Amino acid sequence: MAIATTSYNPGFLTADELRTMFCVRVGEFESLLETLRENSGQSNQHVVVVGPRGSGKTTLLLRVALEVGSDPELSSRLYPIVFAEESYSVSTCGEFWLECLSRLAQQVPHRPGEPDLQRTVEDVRKERDDRALRERCLGALLDFAEREKKRLVLHVENLNMLFSDMMDPDAEWCLRKTLQTEPRVMIVGSATSRFEEIDRPDRPLYDLFRVLTLRPLGRQESAVLCERESGRALDNGVVRRLQILTGGSPRLLAIVARFAAARSLRTLMSDLLDLVDEHTAYFKSHLESLPAQERRVYLALAELWKPATAREVGNQARMETSACSAQLRRLMGRGVVADGGGTNRRKQYYVSERLYNIYYLLRRSRGTDSLVGALVKFMDAYYSRTELQEFADSMVAELDAVDPHMRPIYLMALQQFSSLPELAWHFYQEYPDHVPDAVRTVTEEASALLVLGGNKLGDGDVRGALRVLRELVQRYRGHRAPTVRDLVVMALVNRGNILAHEGRDEEALPALEEAVEVSEAADSPELRPNAATALLNQSILLTRLGRTQDAMDACDRLIDGFPGDRSDPVARQVAMALLNRGVLLGRLDRTEEALVAYDELQNRFGASESVGVLAAVATGQVNKAATLFELQRPDETLKVCEDTWGQFKGHESSLVLLAAGSALTIKSAVLSVQGRTSEHLVACDELLNRLDQHERNALTATVADYDAEAVHTLRLTTRGIRVLTYIKQGNMPAVADDTREILRTLPQLATIPSRSIQSLMVASCALGFDRMAALIRESPSTDHLLPLTTALEWEMGKEPRVAIEIRKVAEDMRRELAQVREHLSSEEADES
């Protein structure tokens, strides 16, 4: 077999091996060292590291002990004493200190002129009085500490078991007194779970230990560990599946990461059996550590394999649902079962470390079908989608030439492969003969309904499209075939989007939520884009409904559930969620958190090549600049604007360039406020010149997504800003020139921006009403600006004849003109 594994006891490693293999739990390692460095006063902070079997407690404590012994600063004042992983012989306080002295004697060679610790241990073992034993052993330990001028650091494993096995009821009080009053002794221990001796206020050890909990490894640490164990970098998808398979357990990750990367079905079957056989002792110890009723529920869940409700697990275990729910809660408390998918009222549970599923399936039945099923599930977790597809393709190609006795096994494996979410569509399209007839038929029916719904929507029959999509969902909801389930999710997302487009937001939300729940339960790569889109649209709808916190929760769910990177298929949705999160935080006046969200968006996706993603990044930076401007932090505002424009000004996508262009308008506004007029005008000129170049490039087809409406709108905004500056300078010829350009551009827009009307009214008061009226008459905007020209003529004493609707708008504009004139006069008075 190609696997080279070691025992799961890290105590057998040499110092060099321990340093080399220690690559995760680095944060916890540094935290423990910091605590040890701070233990320099008259009392010590004792620590207990809590985590289930295989979470890395022993390795972490051994690495800390190694560091204490080798680091010059730590070794000059601390001396580590490492207990065995189990201290079965300790049942009294005296025996605890005897074990400690015995371990010290094993570590310290005898030196002439000093007490022989080995002889001391042999001597005190004869002591039958526990109090005398305690005093003699503790005295010898403290004498050693005094001679060495060091504090003793006791690395004690399985404190929960050690204290629960104590037969002396006063032992814990005795230990507490010593640990509280004797600065020369400290404990860095471990426990498989929190225990009542440290949690209950009426127990002696309450509040004596700082608890450091080891969580399952995250994706980044899992990737580091897998690469070290396998010798190759695994793609994110494989790491994620291995993380699920092992529950983020370092021990199990190390086991499976070394699994042979074979390409033969026969070899893989043999390797999997060997792997399970080799680690049977570890798997059994895990199961045997559970109480009987919990073990019964745990094994029922393991046999089901898929996420299951309490009722389904209860049926499998032949227990009442309420009793099963109680046991599942206890198992979740131990960290060996997790919940995911389902609804709040009907939670679904699964075994945290899925490798136990495979172990149990193989141990329960050694039949070929059981072995093939377990092997395919393992491969699904271990190999990337590309590797799985290549393996399946090679099996199909070899099928006719394979040994006759292996052919049934090949056929069995191919049918199993066809049911994997990653390969279901590949088999349906390329190898339909290896897809069960029932699955193929149902997939064809559901596909036809999805296409029919799309056709009806394309023909404008919205009601018909919604009816067909509802029929698809109702008919095939809950189907286990990945292809059918995927089609149901697509139908739910499409139905939710149509309802949202029709303004039926409250009806759209349940459809989108169901799509997300089905996708999360399936954990299918095919459904990732649909699930991400559903969550993004949920956040948009909830925002529209004024449910800001719910919208934030949807964004967080998307951001946390789909980490990805800039090349991920759902990167656009995640980037938009980060952008929306920043906007929502701003609405909640949590501006500093909003700024962090915009920075995270830039850091994660700033190097993307996707137009949609980069547009979100640019918009996020513009929002950041606007937020800083409102917070009156001009220097930071200018830097963000300059960085954003520098990053995106060369981009030939209207979506990206125009978002970045807004940063230049904010920059020009800041410069204007600061009185840096010449720099302000340079910024406006730079943006207008770039927009002209972008428009010319669009004529040569180098801009794929040219948005003339948006380009003209930004151009009008920039010219409007510049008009105000020219008015302050008294440069009326320049005001007239920009006004002509505004009037030339307006007819090219579907609607006239209100900001442009404001700019024209300000220019009217600066140039004079007669001059503005003449400019409008000379321009192509005459018909578009009839209410404004009517208001101007009234101001000049004329009585134009216009429709009643025009008169009403013109009256409003005349009042606004009066306000603008008064504001300009006030500014002139202030300046004089």
C-alpha positions in Angstrom: 0.0 0.0 0.0 1.3 3.5 -0.8 0.3 5.1 2.5 3.1 5.7 5.0 1.3 6.5 8.2 2.5 6.7 11.8 0.8 6.0 15.0 -1.7 8.6 16.2 0.4 9.1 19.4 2.6 12.2 18.7 4.6 11.2 21.8 6.7 8.9 19.6 8.0 11.8 17.5 11.5 13.2 17.9 12.1 16.9 18.7 13.0 17.6 15.0 10.0 15.6 13.8 7.7 17.5 16.1 9.0 20.8 14.9 8.6 19.8 11.3 5.1 18.3 11.6 3.7 21.2 13.7 2.1 23.5 11.1 -1.4 24.2 12.5 -2.7 25.5 15.8 -0.1 28.2 15.6 -2.3 30.9 17.1 -3.1 28.7 20.1 0.6 27.9 20.4 1.5 31.6 20.6 -1.3 32.2 23.1 0.0 29.5 25.4 3.6 30.8 25.2 2.3 34.3 26.0 0.6 33.1 29.1 3.8 31.3 30.2 5.8 34.5 29.7 3.3 36.5 31.7 3.5 34.0 34.6 6.2 35.9 36.6 4.5 37.1 39.7 3.4 35.6 43.0 0.7 33.5 41.3 0.3 31.7 38.0 -2.4 31.5 35.3 -3.1 27.8 34.8 -4.4 26.7 31.4 -6.5 23.7 30.2 -6.7 23.1 26.5 -10.1 21.6 25.6 -10.8 19.7 22.4 -12.2 16.3 21.3 -9.9 13.3 20.5 -7.7 14.0 17.5 -8.1 17.8 17.7 -4.3 18.3 18.4 -4.2 18.7 22.2 -1.2 16.4 22.7 0.7 17.7 19.8 0.1 21.3 20.9 1.2 20.6 24.5 4.3 18.7 23.4 5.3 21.5 21.1 4.9 24.0 23.9 7.0 21.8 26.1 9.7 21.6 23.4 9.7 25.4 23.0 10.0 25.9 26.7 13.0 23.7 26.8 14.7 25.2 23.8 13.8 28.9 23.8 16.6 30.8 25.6 14.3 33.2 27.4 11.7 30.6 28.5 14.2 27.9 29.3 16.1 30.3 31.6 13.2 30.4 34.0 10.8 27.5 33.2 11.2 23.7 33.3 8.7 21.5 31.5 7.6 18.2 33.1 5.6 16.1 30.6 3.1 13.6 31.9 2.0 10.5 30.0 -1.1 10.8 27.8 -3.0 8.9 30.5 -2.2 8.9 34.2 -4.1 5.8 35.3 -2.2 5.4 38.6 -3.2 8.8 40.0 -6.2 8.7 42.4 -5.0 10.9 45.3 -3.3 14.2 45.7 -0.1 12.4 46.9 -0.1 10.2 43.8 -0.4 13.2 41.6 2.8 14.7 43.0 4.4 11.3 42.9 3.6 11.0 39.2 5.1 14.5 38.7 8.3 13.6 40.6 8.6 10.3 38.7 8.3 12.1 35.3 10.9 14.7 36.4 13.3 11.9 37.5 13.0 10.3 34.0 13.8 13.6 32.3 16.7 14.8 34.5 20.0 12.9 34.5 21.6 12.4 37.9 24.3 15.0 38.6 27.1 14.5 41.2 26.5 16.5 44.4 22.7 16.7 43.8 19.9 14.4 45.1 19.4 11.3 43.0 15.7 11.8 42.0 15.3 8.2 40.8 16.3 6.9 44.2 14.0 9.5 45.8 11.1 8.2 43.7 11.9 4.6 44.7 12.0 5.6 48.4 8.8 7.6 48.5 6.8 4.9 46.7 7.0 3.0 49.9 5.1 5.7 51.8 1.5 4.6 52.6 0.3 7.8 54.2 -1.0 10.1 51.4 -0.4 13.3 53.3 3.2 12.4 53.9 3.6 11.2 50.3 2.3 14.6 49.1 4.6 16.6 51.3 7.7 14.5 50.4 7.1 14.6 46.7 6.1 18.2 46.5 9.1 19.1 48.7 11.5 17.3 46.3 9.9 19.1 43.4 10.2 22.5 44.9 13.8 21.8 46.0 14.6 21.0 42.4 12.9 24.3 41.2 14.9 26.2 43.8 18.2 24.7 42.8 17.4 25.4 39.1 15.9 28.8 39.8 13.0 27.9 37.5 9.3 27.4 37.7 7.9 24.0 36.9 5.4 23.7 34.0 3.4 20.5 34.4 2.0 19.3 31.0 -0.8 17.1 32.2 -3.1 15.3 29.7 -6.8 14.3 30.1 -7.4 16.4 33.2 -11.1 15.6 33.0 -10.4 11.9 33.4 -7.7 12.4 36.0 -9.9 14.5 38.3 -13.0 12.4 37.8 -11.0 9.3 38.8 -9.8 10.8 42.1 -10.9 8.7 45.0 -9.9 11.2 47.7 -12.6 13.8 48.1 -10.1 16.3 49.5 -7.6 15.9 46.7 -8.9 18.7 44.5 -8.9 21.2 47.4 -5.4 20.2 48.3 -4.3 20.7 44.7 -6.1 24.1 44.5 -4.3 25.3 47.6 -0.9 24.4 46.1 -1.6 25.8 42.7 -2.9 29.1 44.1 -0.2 29.7 46.6 2.9 28.2 45.1 4.4 30.3 42.2 7.0 27.7 41.4 4.4 25.3 39.9 1.9 25.8 37.1 -0.2 23.5 35.0 -0.8 23.5 31.2 -3.2 20.6 30.8 -5.7 19.2 28.4 -9.2 17.7 28.5 -11.5 16.1 25.9 -14.4 18.3 27.0 -15.3 20.8 29.7 -15.9 19.1 33.0 -17.7 20.0 36.2 -14.6 20.3 38.3 -13.7 23.5 36.5 -17.3 24.6 35.5 -19.3 24.4 38.8 -18.8 27.2 41.3 -19.1 24.7 44.2 -16.1 22.6 43.0 -12.6 23.2 44.2 -11.0 23.9 40.8 -13.6 26.4 39.7 -12.1 29.6 38.1 -8.6 28.2 38.5 -7.9 27.5 34.8 -8.1 29.6 31.7 -9.9 27.4 29.1 -8.5 27.4 25.6 -10.9 25.6 23.3 -9.6 24.0 20.1 -12.0 24.5 17.3 -12.1 22.4 14.1 -9.5 23.5 11.6 -10.6 26.2 9.2 -10.1 26.0 5.5 -6.7 27.7 5.4 -5.2 25.5 8.2 -6.7 22.4 6.6 -5.0 23.3 3.4 -1.7 23.8 5.1 -1.9 20.4 6.9 -3.1 18.5 3.8 -0.2 19.9 1.7 2.4 19.0 4.4 1.0 15.4 4.7 0.3 14.7 1.0 3.3 16.6 -0.4 1.1 18.4 -2.9 -1.1 21.5 -2.9 -4.8 20.6 -3.1 -7.3 22.8 -4.8 -9.9 24.7 -2.6 -12.7 22.3 -3.5 -10.8 19.2 -2.4 -9.7 20.9 0.9 -13.2 21.9 1.6 -14.5 18.3 1.1 -11.7 16.8 3.2 -12.6 19.3 5.9 -16.1 18.1 5.8 -15.0 14.4 5.6 -12.9 14.8 8.8 -14.8 17.5 10.6 -11.7 19.6 10.6 -9.9 17.1 12.9 -6.1 17.4 12.5 -5.6 13.7 13.2 -8.1 12.6 10.6 -6.9 15.1 8.0 -3.4 13.8 8.4 -4.7 10.3 7.9 -6.6 10.9 4.7 -4.2 13.4 3.2 -1.7 10.7 2.9 -4.1 8.4 1.0 -2.6 7.1 -2.2 -3.4 9.1 -5.3 -3.9 5.8 -7.3 -5.7 5.5 -10.6 -6.8 1.9 -10.4 -10.1 0.8 -8.9 -8.6 -2.4 -7.6 -5.7 -0.6 -5.9 -8.0 2.1 -4.4 -10.3 -0.6 -2.9 -7.3 -2.3 -1.3 -5.9 1.0 -0.1 -9.1 2.0 1.6 -9.4 -1.3 3.4 -5.8 -1.0 4.6 -6.3 2.6 5.7 -9.4 1.6 7.8 -7.7 -1.5 9.2 -4.6 0.4 10.1 -6.6 3.0 12.1 -9.3 0.7 13.6 -7.9 1.1 17.1 -8.4 4.9 16.9 -11.9 4.7 15.4 -13.0 2.2 18.0 -11.6 4.2 20.9 -13.7 7.2 19.6 -16.9 5.1 19.5 -16.2 3.3 22.8 -15.8 6.7 24.6 -19.4 7.5 23.9 -22.1 6.5 26.5 -24.3 3.6 25.2 -27.4 5.7 24.2 -25.3 8.4 22.5 -23.4 5.7 20.7 -26.7 4.1 19.5 -27.9 7.4 18.0 -24.4 8.2 16.6 -24.2 4.9 14.7 -27.8 5.3 13.4 -26.8 8.7 12.0 -23.5 7.2 10.6 -25.5 4.5 8.8 -27.8 7.0 7.2 -24.8 8.9 5.8 -26.9 11.9 4.5 -27.9 14.8 6.8 -31.1 13.6 8.6 -33.8 14.9 10.9 -34.2 13.8 14.5 -37.3 11.8 13.4 -35.3 10.0 10.7 -32.4 9.2 13.1 -34.9 8.0 15.7 -36.5 5.7 13.2 -33.1 4.3 12.3 -32.2 3.8 16.0 -35.7 2.6 16.9 -36.1 5.4 19.5 -38.7 8.1 20.1 -38.0 11.4 18.4 -37.9 13.3 21.6 -35.4 10.9 23.2 -33.3 10.9 20.0 -33.3 14.8 19.9 -31.9 14.8 23.5 -29.1 12.5 22.5 -28.3 14.5 19.4 -28.0 17.6 21.5 -25.5 15.8 23.8 -23.5 14.6 20.8 -23.5 18.2 19.4 -22.2 19.3 22.7 -19.3 16.9 22.3 -18.6 18.2 18.8 -19.1 14.8 17.2 -22.4 15.7 15.5 -23.3 19.0 13.7 -26.4 20.5 12.3 -26.7 21.9 8.9 -29.4 22.4 6.3 -33.1 21.8 6.9 -35.1 24.5 8.7 -35.2 25.9 12.2 -38.1 23.6 13.1 -36.8 20.6 11.2 -33.0 20.6 11.7 -30.8 18.1 9.9 -27.9 16.5 11.6 -24.7 14.8 10.3 -21.6 13.1 11.7 -19.0 15.9 12.1 -16.1 13.6 11.1 -17.5 11.9 8.0 -14.7 9.4 7.9 -16.5 7.6 10.7 -19.3 7.0 8.3 -17.0 5.1 6.0 -15.4 3.2 8.8 -18.8 2.1 10.1 -20.1 1.2 6.7 -17.1 -1.0 6.1 -17.2 -2.6 9.5 -20.9 -3.2 9.4 -20.7 -5.1 6.1 -17.6 -6.4 4.2 -19.7 -7.0 1.0 -18.5 -5.7 -2.3 -21.4 -3.2 -2.6 -20.6 -1.7 0.8 -16.9 -1.5 -0.1 -17.6 0.2 -3.5 -20.1 2.6 -1.9 -17.7 3.6 0.8 -14.8 3.9 -1.8 -16.8 6.2 -4.0 -17.9 8.4 -1.1 -14.2 8.6 0.0 -13.0 9.5 -3.5 -15.7 12.2 -3.7 -14.2 13.8 -0.6 -10.5 13.2 -1.6 -10.3 14.0 -5.3 -11.0 17.2 -7.2 -13.9 17.3 -9.7 -11.5 17.1 -12.6 -9.7 14.1 -11.1 -13.0 12.3 -10.4 -14.2 12.9 -14.0 -10.9 11.6 -15.4 -11.1 8.5 -13.2 -14.7 7.9 -14.3 -13.9 8.5 -18.0 -11.0 6.0 -17.8 -13.3 3.4 -16.2 -15.8 3.7 -19.0 -13.0 3.4 -21.6 -11.6 0.3 -19.8 -15.0 -1.4 -19.3 -14.9 -3.7 -22.4 -11.3 -4.8 -21.7 -11.6 -5.4 -17.9 -11.5 -8.8 -16.3 -14.9 -10.5 -16.3 -14.9 -10.9 -12.5 -14.2 -7.1 -12.2 -16.8 -6.0 -14.7 -19.8 -6.1 -12.2 -17.7 -4.1 -9.7 -16.9 -1.5 -12.4 -20.6 -1.2 -13.3 -21.5 -0.8 -9.7 -18.9 1.9 -9.2 -20.0 3.7 -12.4 -23.6 3.8 -11.2 -22.4 5.2 -7.8 -20.3 7.8 -9.7 -23.3 8.9 -11.7 -25.1 9.8 -8.4 -22.3 12.1 -7.2 -23.3 15.8 -7.5 -20.0 16.6 -9.2 -20.5 14.0 -11.9 -24.2 13.6 -12.2 -24.6 15.9 -15.2 -21.5 14.6 -16.9 -22.9 11.1 -16.8 -26.4 12.2 -17.8 -24.9 14.0 -20.9 -22.0 11.7 -21.8 -22.8 8.2 -20.4 -26.6 8.0 -20.1 -26.5 4.2 -20.2 -24.8 4.2 -16.8 -27.5 6.4 -15.3 -30.5 4.5 -13.8 -33.5 4.6 -16.1 -35.7 6.2 -13.5 -33.3 9.1 -12.8 -32.8 9.7 -16.6 -36.6 9.8 -17.2 -37.3 12.2 -14.3 -34.4 14.5 -15.3 -35.7 14.7 -18.8 -39.2 15.6 -17.5 -37.9 18.3 -15.1 -35.6 19.8 -17.7 -38.6 20.1 -20.1 -40.6 22.0 -17.5 -37.7 24.3 -16.8 -37.3 25.1 -20.5 -41.0 25.6 -20.9 -41.0 28.1 -18.0 -38.2 30.0 -19.7 -40.0 30.0 -23.1 -43.2 31.4 -21.5 -41.3 34.1 -19.8 -39.6 35.0 -23.1 -43.0 35.3 -24.7 -44.2 37.7 -22.0 -46.5 35.1 -20.3 -45.3 35.8 -16.7 -48.3 34.0 -15.1 -47.7 30.9 -17.2 -44.0 30.9 -16.4 -44.7 31.1 -12.7 -47.3 28.3 -13.0 -44.9 25.9 -14.8 -42.1 26.6 -12.4 -44.4 26.0 -9.4 -45.4 22.7 -11.0 -41.8 21.6 -11.4 -41.0 22.4 -7.7 -44.1 20.7 -6.3 -43.7 17.6 -8.4 -40.0 17.0 -7.8 -39.3 18.7 -4.5 -37.2 16.3 -2.3 -36.0 14.1 -5.1 -32.6 12.6 -4.3 -31.1 12.5 -7.8 -28.6 15.4 -8.0 -29.7 16.3 -11.5 -33.4 16.6 -10.5 -32.5 18.4 -7.3 -30.4 20.9 -9.3 -33.4 21.6 -11.6 -35.6 22.2 -8.6 -33.2 24.7 -7.2 -32.9 26.5 -10.6 -36.7 26.6 -10.8 -36.9 28.1 -7.3 -34.3 30.8 -8.1 -36.1 31.6 -11.4 -39.5 31.8 -9.7 -38.1 34.0 -6.9 -36.5 36.3 -9.4 -39.6 36.6 -11.5 -41.8 37.4 -8.4 -39.3 40.0 -7.3 -39.3 41.6 -10.7 -43.1 41.7 -10.5 -42.8 43.5 -7.1 -44.1 40.5 -5.2 -41.2 40.6 -2.7 -42.9 38.7 0.1 -43.7 35.8 -2.2 -40.2 35.8 -3.7 -38.4 35.4 -0.4 -39.7 31.9 0.5 -38.7 30.6 -2.9 -35.2 32.0 -2.6 -34.8 30.7 0.9 -35.9 27.2 -0.1 -33.3 27.3 -2.9 -30.6 28.2 -0.4 -31.6 25.5 2.1 -31.7 22.7 -0.6 -28.3 23.9 -1.9 -26.7 24.0 1.5 -28.0 20.5 2.4 -26.7 19.1 -0.9 -23.3 20.8 -0.7 -23.2 20.5 -4.5 -20.7 22.5 -6.6 -23.3 22.6 -9.4 -25.6 24.6 -7.1 -23.1 27.1 -5.7 -23.9 29.8 -8.3 -27.6 29.3 -7.8 -27.4 29.4 -4.0 -25.2 32.4 -4.1 -27.5 34.3 -6.5 -30.5 33.4 -4.3 -28.8 34.8 -1.1 -27.7 37.9 -3.0 -31.2 38.5 -4.3 -32.6 37.8 -0.8 -30.4 40.6 0.6 -31.6 43.0 -2.1 -35.3 42.2 -1.4 -34.9 42.5 2.3 -33.2 45.8 1.9 -36.1 46.9 -0.3 -38.5 45.8 2.4 -36.7 47.9 5.0 -35.5 44.8 6.9 -31.9 46.0 7.2 -30.7 43.5 9.8 -32.2 40.6 7.9 -30.5 41.8 4.7 -27.2 42.0 6.6 -27.7 38.4 7.8 -28.2 37.3 4.2 -25.1 39.1 3.1 -23.1 37.5 5.9 -24.5 34.1 5.1 -23.3 34.5 1.5 -19.9 35.9 2.5 -19.2 33.2 5.1 -20.7 30.3 3.2 -18.9 31.0 -0.1 -15.4 32.2 0.8 -13.9 31.5 -2.7 -11.3 33.8 -4.3 -11.2 36.1 -7.3 -11.4 33.1 -9.7 -14.4 31.5 -8.0 -17.6 31.1 -10.1 -19.5 32.9 -7.3 -17.0 35.7 -6.9 -19.3 38.3 -8.3 -22.1 37.4 -5.9 -19.7 37.4 -2.9 -18.2 40.7 -4.1 -21.7 42.2 -4.4 -22.6 40.9 -0.9 -19.6 42.6 0.6 -20.6 45.8 -1.2 -24.2 45.6 0.0 -22.9 44.8 3.5 -20.9 48.1 3.5 -23.9 50.0 2.3 -26.2 48.5 5.0 -23.7 49.1 7.7 -23.5 52.7 6.6 -27.3 53.0 6.9 -27.1 51.7 10.5 -24.5 54.4 11.2 -21.8 51.7 11.8 -19.4 53.6 9.5 -16.1 52.1 10.8 -17.5 48.6 10.1 -18.6 49.8 6.7 -15.1 50.9 5.9 -13.7 47.5 6.9 -16.2 45.8 4.6 -15.1 48.0 1.6 -11.4 47.2 2.4 -12.2 43.5 2.6 -13.8 43.7 -0.8 -10.7 45.4 -2.3 -8.3 43.0 -0.6 -10.2 39.8 -1.7 -11.2 40.8 -5.2 -9.1 43.8 -6.3 -7.0 41.6 -8.6 -10.0 39.9 -10.3 -10.3 39.9 -14.1 -14.1 39.8 -13.9 -15.9 43.0 -15.0 -18.8 42.4 -12.6 -16.4 41.8 -9.7 -14.2 44.8 -10.5 -17.2 47.1 -10.8 -18.3 46.1 -7.3 -14.7 46.7 -6.0 -14.6 50.1 -7.6 -18.0 51.0 -6.3 -17.0 49.9 -2.8 -14.0 52.2 -2.9 -16.1 55.1 -4.1 -18.5 54.4 -1.2 -15.5 54.4 1.1 -14.3 57.7 -0.2 -17.8 59.2 0.2 -18.1 57.9 3.8 -14.7 59.4 4.6 -15.7 62.7 3.1 -18.8 62.7 5.2 -16.7 62.0 8.3 -14.6 65.0 7.4 -11.4 63.0 6.8 -10.2 64.8 3.6 -6.7 63.4 3.4 -7.9 59.8 3.6 -10.7 60.6 1.1 -8.2 62.0 -1.4 -5.9 58.9 -1.1 -8.8 56.5 -1.7 -10.0 58.5 -4.7 -6.5 58.7 -6.2 -5.8 54.9 -5.6 -9.2 53.9 -7.1 -8.8 56.1 -10.2 -5.2 54.9 -10.6 -6.3 51.3 -10.4 -9.2 51.5 -12.8 -8.8 54.5 -15.1 -7.3 52.3 -17.9 -10.1 49.8 -17.8 -12.2 49.7 -21.0 -15.5 48.5 -19.4 -18.1 51.2 -18.9 -19.2 49.4 -15.8 -15.8 49.6 -14.2 -14.6 52.9 -15.6 -17.7 54.8 -14.7 -17.7 53.5 -11.1 -14.0 54.6 -10.8 -14.9 57.9 -12.4 -17.1 58.7 -9.5 -14.0 58.7 -7.3 -12.6 61.5 -9.4 -15.7 63.6 -8.9 -15.4 63.1 -5.2 -11.7 64.1 -5.4 -12.6 67.2 -7.3 -15.3 68.1 -4.6 -12.7 67.7 -1.8 -10.2 69.9 -3.7 -12.9 72.5 -4.2 -13.8 72.6 -0.5 -10.1 73.0 0.3 -9.8 75.9 -2.1 -7.4 74.1 -4.4 -9.2 75.3 -7.5 -6.5 74.6 -10.1 -6.1 71.0 -9.0 -9.9 70.6 -8.8 -10.2 71.8 -12.5 -7.4 69.4 -13.5 -9.3 66.5 -12.0 -12.5 67.5 -13.9 -10.5 67.8 -17.2 -8.9 64.4 -16.7 -12.2 62.7 -16.2 -13.8 64.4 -19.2 -10.9 63.6 -21.4 -11.0 59.9 -20.4 -14.7 59.8 -21.0 -14.2 61.2 -24.5 -11.5 58.6 -25.2 -13.8 55.8 -23.9 -16.5 57.0 -26.3 -14.1 57.0 -29.2 -12.9 53.5 -28.3 -16.6 52.3 -28.3 -16.9 53.4 -31.9 -14.0 51.0 -32.8 -15.7 48.1 -30.9 -13.0 47.9 -28.2 -15.6 48.4 -25.5 -17.9 45.4 -25.1 -20.3 46.8 -22.6 -20.4 50.5 -23.6 -23.1 52.3 -21.7 -23.8 55.6 -23.5 -26.5 56.7 -21.0 -24.1 56.3 -18.0 -21.2 58.0 -19.8 -23.3 61.0 -20.7 -24.7 61.2 -17.1 -21.2 61.2 -15.6 -20.1 63.8 -18.2 -23.0 66.0 -17.2 -22.3 65.7 -13.5 -18.6 66.6 -14.0 -19.5 69.6 -16.2 -22.1 70.7 -13.6 -19.4 70.6 -10.9 -17.0 72.6 -13.1 -19.7 75.2 -13.8 -20.0 76.0 -10.1 -16.2 76.5 -9.9 -16.1 78.8 -12.9 -18.9 80.9 -11.4 -16.9 81.3 -8.2 -14.0 82.4 -10.3 -16.1 84.8 -12.3 -15.1 83.1 -15.5 -18.4 83.5 -17.4 -17.1 82.5 -20.9 -16.1 79.1 -19.4 -19.5 78.9 -17.7 -21.2 79.5 -21.1 -19.0 76.9 -22.8 -19.8 74.2 -20.3 -23.5 75.1 -20.4 -23.5 74.7 -24.2 -22.0 71.2 -23.7 -24.6 70.3 -21.1 -27.4 71.5 -23.4 -25.9 69.5 -26.3 -25.8 66.3 -24.3 -29.2 66.4 -22.5 -31.3 65.2 -25.5 -29.2 62.0 -25.7 -30.5 60.8 -22.3 -33.8 59.0 -21.7 -34.5 61.2 -18.7 -33.0 64.5 -17.7 -31.0 64.3 -14.4 -32.3 66.6 -11.7 -28.7 67.6 -11.0 -28.3 68.9 -14.5 -31.4 71.1 -14.1 -29.9 72.5 -10.9 -26.6 73.3 -12.7 -28.6 75.1 -15.5 -30.5 77.2 -12.9 -27.3 78.2 -11.2 -25.8 79.1 -14.6 -28.9 81.1 -15.4 -28.5 83.3 -12.3 -24.8 83.8 -13.1 -25.0 84.4 -16.9 -28.3 86.2 -16.8 -31.8 84.9 -17.7 -31.8 86.3 -21.2 -28.4 84.8 -22.0 -29.4 81.4 -20.7 -32.7 81.5 -22.6 -30.8 82.3 -25.8 -28.4 79.4 -25.2 -31.3 77.0 -24.7 -33.0 78.2 -27.9 -29.7 77.7 -29.9 -29.4 74.1 -28.5 -31.1 70.8 -29.3 -32.6 70.9 -25.8 -35.2 73.5 -26.5 -38.2 71.1 -26.4 -36.8 69.3 -23.4 -36.4 72.4 -21.3 -39.6 74.3 -22.0 -40.5 74.6 -18.2 -37.1 76.2 -17.6 -37.3 78.7 -20.5 -40.9 79.6 -19.4 -39.6 80.4 -15.9 -36.8 82.4 -17.4 -39.1 84.4 -19.6 -41.4 85.2 -16.6 -38.3 86.5 -14.7 -37.6 88.8 -17.7 -41.2 90.1 -17.6 -42.6 88.2 -20.6 -45.8 86.2 -20.6 -45.2 83.0 -22.7 -48.2 81.0 -23.8 -47.8 77.3 -22.6 -49.9 74.4 -21.6 -51.2 74.3 -18.0 -48.9 71.4 -17.1 -45.8 73.4 -18.2 -47.0 76.4 -16.2 -47.2 74.4 -13.0 -43.7 73.0 -13.4 -42.4 76.5 -14.4 -43.9 78.0 -11.3 -41.9 75.6 -9.1 -38.7 76.3 -11.1 -39.2 80.0 -10.7 -39.3 79.6 -6.9 -36.1 77.6 -7.1 -34.5 80.2 -9.2 -35.2 82.8 -6.5 -33.6 80.6 -3.9 -30.5 80.0 -6.1 -30.2 83.8 -6.8 -30.5 84.5 -3.0 -27.8 81.9 -2.3 -25.4 83.3 -4.9 -25.9 86.8 -3.6 -25.2 85.6 0.0 -21.9 84.0 -1.2 -20.8 87.2 -3.0 -21.5 89.2 0.2 -19.5 86.8 2.3 -16.5 87.0 -0.1 -16.6 90.8 -0.1 
